[in-house]
Amino acid sequence: MMTNFSEHALEITKRIPKGKVATYADIAKAAGSQGAARSVGSALRKNGIAIKFAHRISQTSKAVRVPCHRVIRSDGSVGCYSGKGNKTGLLVAEGVAVVNGRVELARYKCRPEQIID
């Protein structure tokens, strides 16, 4: 069962535009819990469905489709959601350059107003 914070973190993550990223800390701050970046990671893990598997989900499924691959670490490193290679591949397919496992935050980080309520 997800907490209100977890559900809110997933809803905020859905707002990250294609071709952009946000950090775990950004999501925590937007959810009203600055400093709860690890809790955001836990919430995203509970989503349980990597976007690469979304095409296998039936249209009637209640499974949540959340672009968790767009959430990265504060230092710009990709992290390992759904495996580093998969996450990198999804980001690159959306037009995000990943060099040596890192994203240039100055170029690809979404604006706060794009994800805040």
C-alpha positions as MATLAB code, in Angstrom:
seq = 'MMTNFSEHALEITKRIPKGKVATYADIAKAAGSQGAARSVGSALRKNGIAIKFAHRISQTSKAVRVPCHRVIRSDGSVGCYSGKGNKTGLLVAEGVAVVNGRVELARYKCRPEQIID';
ca = [
       0.000    0.000    0.000;
       1.284    3.445   -0.902;
       1.350    6.422    1.413;
      -0.022    9.817    0.432;
       3.572   10.998   -0.048;
       4.318    8.079   -2.385;
       1.189    8.692   -4.434;
       2.002   12.399   -4.641;
       5.582   11.641   -5.725;
       4.260    9.420   -8.536;
       1.811   12.098   -9.674;
       4.595   14.690   -9.747;
       6.842   12.317  -11.690;
       4.134   11.952  -14.345;
       4.484   15.711  -15.015;
       8.133   15.536  -16.080;
       8.037   16.310  -19.813;
       9.486   13.919  -22.363;
      13.081   14.929  -23.062;
      13.551   16.395  -19.579;
      14.630   15.037  -16.192;
      14.138   15.903  -12.528;
      16.146   14.813   -9.512;
      14.871   12.762   -6.598;
      15.395   15.905   -4.490;
      13.299   17.967   -6.938;
      10.411   15.518   -6.615;
      10.685   15.505   -2.807;
      10.638   19.309   -2.692;
       7.668   19.490   -5.076;
       5.853   16.978   -2.854;
       6.398   19.259    0.143;
       9.064   17.136    1.838;
      12.428   18.698    1.071;
      15.105   16.260    2.161;
      13.022   13.159    1.401;
      14.843   12.152   -1.792;
      15.301    8.564   -0.578;
      11.573    8.314    0.065;
      10.972    9.363   -3.534;
      13.205    6.497   -4.647;
      11.156    4.100   -2.528;
       7.923    5.432   -4.014;
       9.213    5.014   -7.560;
      10.357    1.457   -6.792;
       6.806    0.640   -5.665;
       5.504    1.693   -9.073;
       6.829   -1.649  -10.233;
       6.357   -1.088  -13.962;
       9.212    0.151  -16.066;
       8.025    2.146  -19.084;
       9.680   -0.420  -21.360;
       7.042   -2.915  -20.211;
       4.098   -0.517  -20.507;
       3.140   -1.835  -23.941;
       2.463   -5.229  -22.330;
      -0.094   -3.792  -19.903;
      -3.706   -4.207  -20.913;
      -5.749   -1.054  -21.398;
      -8.014   -2.130  -18.509;
      -5.121   -2.613  -16.104;
      -4.993   -0.388  -13.034;
      -1.200   -0.386  -13.232;
       0.309    3.066  -13.039;
       2.403    4.247  -15.984;
       4.980    6.591  -14.521;
       8.139    7.761  -16.343;
      10.444    6.831  -13.458;
      13.405    6.794  -15.861;
      13.197   10.605  -15.981;
      14.163   10.879  -12.297;
      17.913   10.969  -11.732;
      20.395   11.711   -8.969;
      21.315   15.266   -7.956;
      24.802   14.877   -9.402;
      23.310   14.126  -12.833;
      24.089   10.420  -12.731;
      21.411    8.183  -14.151;
      21.057    5.677  -11.317;
      19.737    2.179  -11.829;
      15.922    2.178  -12.032;
      15.067   -0.770  -14.299;
      18.798   -1.221  -14.897;
      21.259    1.495  -15.867;
      21.308    0.424  -19.524;
      17.524    0.432  -19.817;
      17.171    3.794  -18.100;
      19.882    5.321  -20.266;
      18.271    3.880  -23.395;
      14.873    5.340  -22.510;
      16.369    8.772  -21.838;
      18.379    8.758  -25.069;
      15.273    7.679  -27.022;
      13.545   10.787  -25.636;
      16.382   13.050  -26.766;
      18.299   13.345  -23.490;
      22.071   13.089  -23.948;
      23.698   10.740  -21.456;
      27.498   10.962  -21.392;
      29.496    8.658  -19.123;
      26.321    7.787  -17.213;
      25.425   11.426  -16.549;
      22.905   13.969  -17.789;
      23.793   17.659  -18.090;
      21.299   19.113  -15.604;
      21.709   22.685  -16.855;
      20.397   21.547  -20.231;
      17.842   18.811  -19.447;
      16.451   19.499  -15.979;
      12.798   20.530  -16.135;
      11.701   23.833  -14.646;
      10.197   23.588  -11.141;
       6.880   25.085  -12.282;
       6.470   22.139  -14.666;
       6.129   19.685  -11.790;
       4.839   21.681   -8.809;
       1.116   21.693   -8.085;
];
